[in-house]
Amino acid sequence: MRRFMAALLSTALVALPAIAQNVGEVEQVATFTGAMPTGVTVAPNGRIFVNFPRWGDDVPFTVAEVRGGKTVAYPDPAINRGDAADPATTLISVQSVVADARNRLWVLDTAAPGFKPPVAGGAKLVAVDLATDKVVRTIVLPTDVVLPTTYVNDVRFDLGQGKEGVAYITDSSLSGPGGIIVVDLATGTALRRLSGHPSTSPDPDFQPVVEGEKLMARPPNGAPAPFRVASDGIALSADGQTLYYCALSSRHLYAVPTALLRDASVSEAELAAAVTDLGEKGASDGLEADDKGRVYASDYENNSIRRLADGQWTTIAQHPRMLWPDTLSIGTDGYLYFTANQLHRQPGFHEGRDLRQKPYELLRVKIDAGPVLLK
């Protein structure tokens, strides 16, 4: 998988066709001239955090706060240095950041730089108290849920379940089974659910087309190969009763009752029977839900974001600058925030040529709804 996310190679930029349609008032929040961002979250008090996984770029810090349009290592530079000899207490390669209803920032560390197998004891959830900017909890994910092929991708929280709440995490493996990991935040115990189920797996017939080109792994000295990524996007319904999720390599949205996911006595066969295929939504990386019961999905083939309401999908934002809309986050200010990181232009997809054009962007669009903050 290292060939997919290879180190950057200097080359001339190649112009590619772009989407022409403009939908919605897309506003720029911040730009990034260094490493490529993936995740973003907007805390209830308006603070904005982003992350930069270590996929091959020079990443001086893997988690940052956006302050005055600039990125600052968060919670401090030392924890961001990523020490494989101290995997439980340093941030190795962060894929997602999510603020919760109790004024904490949760950091999801893949511990898998360059998509290598996770560093033993490094895949974890780290909670930072936003009042003190100090780490207050670390949950190292157990080896029975973090496989050698696991790449933990995104996470959502329901703090009303159990003593301290529950986290739901997608495994977006590129070479093994996808799945949903359910973590009890009080005990740190975890369940691996729907592992290898069709809903968490790449669609074998899926072939994305981005900027007029079939998206495939194209190494400098080798034949093109399909790019297959398992369960990726994830969102919780406003009442916490439904988990929405999708594979990156698919256009389908799936849903499953969270009560069944959490219940270890429910068999995998019973759980699989409860999965609902909600139909096609476009090819998505990020998912999100709002407090009005609507679901949002990025559409990386069409530089857009779509919203599901009353059984119908509607495009709410589309612009040529929305090159690979990645993670979605809703702020209490009524805006949907998202990163546009040109993921498809990386060298691993273009025979070693890096077609990304900086800066990357953090954008937003007004939606007149608030975030799902389950207490």
C-alpha positions as CSV (number, residue, x, y, z in Angstrom):
1,M,0.0,0.0,0.0
2,R,3.0,2.3,0.3
3,R,3.0,2.6,-3.5
4,F,-0.5,4.3,-3.3
5,M,0.7,7.0,-0.9
6,A,4.3,7.2,-2.0
7,A,6.6,10.0,-1.0
8,L,6.2,13.2,-3.1
9,L,8.0,13.4,-6.4
10,S,8.8,16.7,-8.0
11,T,7.2,17.1,-11.4
12,A,5.4,19.6,-13.6
13,L,1.7,20.0,-12.8
14,V,-0.8,18.6,-15.3
15,A,-4.0,20.4,-16.0
16,L,-7.1,18.1,-15.5
17,P,-10.7,18.8,-16.4
18,A,-12.8,20.2,-13.6
19,I,-16.5,20.3,-12.7
20,A,-18.1,23.5,-14.0
21,Q,-21.3,23.8,-11.9
22,N,-21.5,26.0,-8.9
23,V,-24.1,25.2,-6.2
24,G,-24.4,26.9,-2.8
25,E,-22.4,29.7,-1.3
26,V,-19.1,28.0,-0.6
27,E,-16.8,30.0,1.8
28,Q,-13.1,29.6,2.4
29,V,-12.2,29.3,6.1
30,A,-8.5,28.5,6.0
31,T,-5.8,27.3,3.6
32,F,-2.9,24.9,4.1
33,T,0.4,25.2,2.3
34,G,2.2,22.3,3.9
35,A,1.0,18.8,4.5
36,M,-2.4,17.5,3.1
37,P,-5.2,17.6,5.7
38,T,-7.9,15.0,6.0
39,G,-10.0,15.5,9.2
40,V,-11.7,18.6,10.6
41,T,-14.0,19.2,13.6
42,V,-15.6,22.3,14.9
43,A,-16.1,22.3,18.7
44,P,-19.3,23.6,20.2
45,N,-17.5,26.8,21.2
46,G,-16.3,27.4,17.7
47,R,-12.7,26.2,17.9
48,I,-11.5,24.4,14.8
49,F,-9.2,21.5,14.7
50,V,-7.6,19.6,11.7
51,N,-5.3,16.7,11.2
52,F,-2.6,15.6,8.8
53,P,-1.9,11.9,8.5
54,R,1.6,10.8,7.7
55,W,1.1,9.4,4.2
56,G,4.4,10.7,2.7
57,D,4.2,14.5,3.1
58,D,6.5,16.3,5.6
59,V,4.2,16.4,8.6
60,P,5.7,18.4,11.5
61,F,2.5,17.9,13.5
62,T,-0.4,15.4,12.9
63,V,-3.0,17.4,14.8
64,A,-3.5,21.2,14.8
65,E,-5.8,23.9,15.8
66,V,-6.7,26.6,13.3
67,R,-6.0,30.0,14.9
68,G,-6.3,33.2,12.9
69,G,-6.1,31.2,9.7
70,K,-2.9,29.4,10.7
71,T,-2.3,25.9,12.0
72,V,-0.7,25.4,15.5
73,A,0.4,22.0,16.8
74,Y,-2.2,20.7,19.2
75,P,-2.3,20.0,22.1
76,D,1.5,20.6,21.9
77,P,4.4,19.9,19.6
78,A,5.9,17.1,21.8
79,I,3.0,14.7,21.6
80,N,2.9,15.2,17.8
81,R,6.4,13.9,17.2
82,G,5.1,10.4,17.0
83,D,7.5,8.0,18.7
84,A,7.1,4.4,17.6
85,A,9.0,3.4,20.8
86,D,6.3,5.1,22.8
87,P,3.2,4.5,20.8
88,A,0.6,4.9,23.5
89,T,1.5,8.4,24.6
90,T,2.5,10.0,21.3
91,L,0.5,10.7,18.1
92,I,1.9,8.6,15.3
93,S,-0.5,9.3,12.3
94,V,-3.9,10.8,13.0
95,Q,-6.7,10.3,10.5
96,S,-9.6,11.9,12.3
97,V,-10.4,14.5,15.1
98,V,-13.9,14.9,16.6
99,A,-15.1,17.2,19.3
100,D,-17.8,15.9,21.7
101,A,-20.6,17.3,23.8
102,R,-18.4,17.4,26.9
103,N,-15.8,19.9,25.6
104,R,-13.3,17.3,24.6
105,L,-11.4,16.7,21.4
106,W,-11.1,13.1,20.5
107,V,-8.1,12.2,18.4
108,L,-8.1,8.9,16.4
109,D,-4.6,7.7,15.8
110,T,-4.2,5.0,13.1
111,A,-0.6,4.3,14.2
112,A,-0.2,3.3,10.5
113,P,2.0,5.9,8.7
114,G,2.1,5.2,5.0
115,F,-0.6,2.6,5.4
116,K,1.8,0.2,6.9
117,P,0.5,-2.3,9.5
118,P,-0.4,-0.4,12.8
119,V,2.4,0.0,15.3
120,A,1.7,-2.4,18.1
121,G,-0.1,-0.6,20.9
122,G,-0.4,2.6,18.9
123,A,-3.9,2.6,17.4
124,K,-5.9,4.6,19.9
125,L,-8.4,7.2,20.9
126,V,-7.0,10.2,22.8
127,A,-9.2,12.7,24.6
128,V,-8.0,16.3,25.2
129,D,-9.9,18.6,27.6
130,L,-10.5,21.8,25.6
131,A,-10.7,23.8,28.8
132,T,-7.1,22.9,29.8
133,D,-5.7,21.7,26.5
134,K,-4.4,18.6,28.3
135,V,-4.8,14.9,27.5
136,V,-7.3,13.4,30.0
137,R,-7.9,9.9,28.5
138,T,-6.1,7.5,26.2
139,I,-7.8,4.2,25.1
140,V,-5.4,1.9,23.2
141,L,-7.6,-0.3,20.9
142,P,-7.1,-4.0,21.6
143,T,-5.5,-6.4,19.2
144,D,-8.7,-8.4,18.7
145,V,-10.3,-5.5,16.9
146,V,-7.2,-3.8,15.3
147,L,-6.0,-6.4,12.8
148,P,-2.6,-6.2,11.0
149,T,-4.6,-4.8,8.0
150,T,-6.7,-2.3,10.0
151,Y,-6.7,1.4,9.2
152,V,-9.0,3.2,11.7
153,N,-10.6,6.1,9.8
154,D,-13.4,8.0,11.4
155,V,-15.3,8.0,14.6
156,R,-18.6,9.2,16.2
157,F,-19.7,9.4,19.8
158,D,-22.8,8.8,21.9
159,L,-22.0,9.8,25.4
160,G,-25.5,8.7,26.7
161,Q,-24.7,5.0,26.4
162,G,-23.3,3.1,29.4
163,K,-21.3,4.9,32.1
164,E,-19.1,7.1,29.9
165,G,-20.4,6.7,26.4
166,V,-19.6,4.7,23.3
167,A,-17.5,5.3,20.2
168,Y,-18.1,3.9,16.7
169,I,-15.1,3.6,14.5
170,T,-14.7,2.6,10.8
171,D,-11.9,0.3,9.7
172,S,-11.1,1.4,6.1
173,S,-8.6,-1.2,5.3
174,L,-7.0,-1.2,1.9
175,S,-6.1,-4.9,2.0
176,G,-8.2,-6.7,4.6
177,P,-11.7,-6.7,5.9
178,G,-13.6,-3.5,6.7
179,G,-15.7,-3.3,9.8
180,I,-17.2,-1.2,12.6
181,I,-15.3,-1.1,15.9
182,V,-17.5,-0.3,19.0
183,V,-15.6,1.0,22.0
184,D,-17.0,1.3,25.6
185,L,-15.4,4.6,26.7
186,A,-15.6,3.7,30.4
187,T,-13.8,0.4,30.2
188,G,-11.9,0.6,26.9
189,T,-13.3,-2.8,25.8
190,A,-14.2,-3.0,22.2
191,L,-16.2,-5.1,19.7
192,R,-15.4,-5.7,16.1
193,R,-18.7,-5.8,14.1
194,L,-19.7,-6.5,10.5
195,S,-16.1,-7.4,9.8
196,G,-15.9,-8.3,6.1
197,H,-19.7,-7.8,5.6
198,P,-20.6,-6.5,2.1
199,S,-21.7,-3.2,3.6
200,T,-18.3,-2.5,5.1
201,S,-16.4,-3.9,2.0
202,P,-15.4,-2.3,-1.3
203,D,-17.9,-2.8,-4.1
204,P,-16.1,-5.1,-6.5
205,D,-17.8,-3.4,-9.5
206,F,-17.0,0.1,-8.4
207,Q,-14.9,2.3,-10.7
208,P,-14.7,6.0,-9.7
209,V,-14.0,8.7,-12.2
210,V,-12.5,11.9,-10.8
211,E,-11.6,14.9,-12.9
212,G,-12.3,12.8,-16.0
213,E,-9.9,10.0,-15.2
214,K,-10.5,6.5,-13.7
215,L,-9.1,6.5,-10.2
216,M,-6.7,3.6,-10.0
217,A,-3.4,2.9,-8.3
218,R,-0.8,3.7,-10.9
219,P,2.8,3.1,-9.7
220,P,5.7,4.5,-11.7
221,N,6.9,1.0,-12.8
222,G,3.9,-1.3,-12.9
223,A,0.4,-2.0,-14.2
224,P,-2.6,0.0,-12.9
225,A,-4.6,-1.7,-10.3
226,P,-8.0,-1.1,-8.7
227,F,-8.0,1.2,-5.7
228,R,-10.1,-0.5,-3.0
229,V,-11.0,1.0,0.3
230,A,-13.4,-0.4,2.8
231,S,-15.8,1.3,5.3
232,D,-14.8,4.9,5.7
233,G,-17.5,7.6,6.2
234,I,-19.7,7.4,9.4
235,A,-22.5,9.4,11.0
236,L,-24.9,9.1,13.9
237,S,-28.6,9.9,13.7
238,A,-29.8,12.8,15.9
239,D,-31.4,10.3,18.3
240,G,-28.3,8.0,18.4
241,Q,-30.4,5.0,17.3
242,T,-28.9,4.6,13.8
243,L,-25.4,4.5,12.5
244,Y,-24.9,5.5,8.9
245,Y,-21.7,4.3,7.1
246,C,-20.2,3.7,3.7
247,A,-17.1,2.3,2.0
248,L,-14.9,4.7,0.1
249,S,-15.1,2.4,-2.8
250,S,-18.8,2.3,-3.2
251,R,-21.7,4.6,-3.9
252,H,-24.1,3.1,-1.4
253,L,-25.2,4.3,2.0
254,Y,-25.9,1.8,4.7
255,A,-27.6,2.0,8.1
256,V,-27.7,-0.3,11.2
257,P,-29.4,0.0,14.6
258,T,-26.8,1.1,17.2
259,A,-28.4,-1.0,19.9
260,L,-27.6,-4.1,18.0
261,L,-24.0,-3.0,17.3
262,R,-23.4,-2.5,21.0
263,D,-24.9,-5.7,22.1
264,A,-22.3,-8.5,22.2
265,S,-25.1,-11.1,22.5
266,V,-26.4,-10.2,19.1
267,S,-24.7,-12.6,16.6
268,E,-23.1,-11.4,13.4
269,A,-25.8,-13.1,11.4
270,E,-28.5,-11.3,13.3
271,L,-26.6,-8.0,13.0
272,A,-26.1,-8.5,9.2
273,A,-29.8,-9.1,8.8
274,A,-30.5,-5.7,10.4
275,V,-28.3,-3.8,7.9
276,T,-30.3,-1.6,5.5
277,D,-29.0,-0.5,2.1
278,L,-30.3,3.0,1.6
279,G,-29.4,3.1,-2.0
280,E,-26.9,5.2,-4.0
281,K,-25.7,8.6,-2.8
282,G,-22.6,9.2,-4.9
283,A,-19.0,8.2,-4.1
284,S,-18.3,9.5,-0.7
285,D,-15.4,10.0,1.7
286,G,-17.0,11.9,4.5
287,L,-20.4,11.5,6.1
288,E,-22.2,13.6,8.7
289,A,-25.7,14.1,10.2
290,D,-27.4,17.1,11.6
291,D,-29.8,17.7,14.6
292,K,-32.8,17.9,12.2
293,G,-32.4,14.3,11.1
294,R,-30.7,14.8,7.8
295,V,-27.6,13.1,6.4
296,Y,-24.8,14.7,4.4
297,A,-22.4,12.9,2.1
298,S,-19.4,14.2,0.1
299,D,-19.3,13.3,-3.6
300,Y,-15.7,13.2,-4.7
301,E,-16.5,12.4,-8.3
302,N,-18.5,15.6,-8.7
303,N,-16.8,18.1,-6.4
304,S,-19.9,18.3,-4.3
305,I,-21.8,17.6,-1.1
306,R,-25.3,16.1,-1.0
307,R,-28.0,16.0,1.6
308,L,-30.5,13.3,2.3
309,A,-33.9,14.6,3.6
310,D,-37.3,13.0,3.3
311,G,-35.8,10.2,1.2
312,Q,-34.4,12.5,-1.4
313,W,-30.8,13.5,-2.1
314,T,-30.1,17.1,-3.0
315,T,-26.8,18.8,-3.9
316,I,-26.2,21.6,-1.5
317,A,-22.7,22.6,-2.5
318,Q,-20.7,22.1,-5.7
319,H,-17.7,24.0,-6.9
320,P,-14.5,23.3,-9.0
321,R,-12.4,24.1,-5.9
322,M,-14.0,21.3,-4.0
323,L,-11.4,18.9,-5.1
324,W,-12.0,15.7,-3.1
325,P,-14.2,16.9,-0.3
326,D,-13.1,14.7,2.6
327,T,-14.2,15.0,6.2
328,L,-17.5,16.8,7.2
329,S,-18.2,18.6,10.4
330,I,-21.2,20.7,11.5
331,G,-20.6,23.7,13.8
332,T,-23.1,25.2,16.2
333,D,-23.0,28.3,13.9
334,G,-25.1,26.5,11.4
335,Y,-22.4,25.8,8.9
336,L,-21.1,22.5,7.4
337,Y,-17.3,22.6,7.3
338,F,-15.2,20.3,5.1
339,T,-11.7,19.8,3.9
340,A,-10.8,19.8,0.1
341,N,-7.5,18.0,-0.1
342,Q,-7.0,16.8,-3.7
343,L,-6.4,13.2,-2.4
344,H,-6.9,11.8,-5.9
345,R,-3.9,13.8,-7.3
346,Q,-1.3,12.1,-5.1
347,P,1.7,10.4,-6.8
348,G,0.4,6.9,-6.2
349,F,-2.5,7.5,-8.6
350,H,-0.4,9.1,-11.4
351,E,2.8,7.0,-12.0
352,G,4.7,9.0,-9.4
353,R,3.7,12.4,-10.5
354,D,2.4,14.7,-7.8
355,L,-0.5,16.7,-9.4
356,R,-1.6,18.4,-6.2
357,Q,-1.7,22.2,-6.3
358,K,-1.4,24.0,-3.0
359,P,-3.0,25.4,-1.0
360,Y,-5.4,22.8,0.2
361,E,-8.6,24.4,1.7
362,L,-11.0,24.3,4.6
363,L,-14.4,25.3,3.3
364,R,-17.9,25.7,4.6
365,V,-21.5,26.1,3.5
366,K,-24.5,27.3,5.4
367,I,-27.1,24.6,6.3
368,D,-29.2,26.1,9.1
369,A,-28.8,23.1,11.4
370,G,-26.7,22.1,14.3
371,P,-24.4,19.2,15.0
372,V,-25.4,15.9,16.6
373,L,-24.1,16.1,20.1
374,L,-25.3,13.1,22.1
375,K,-24.8,13.6,25.8
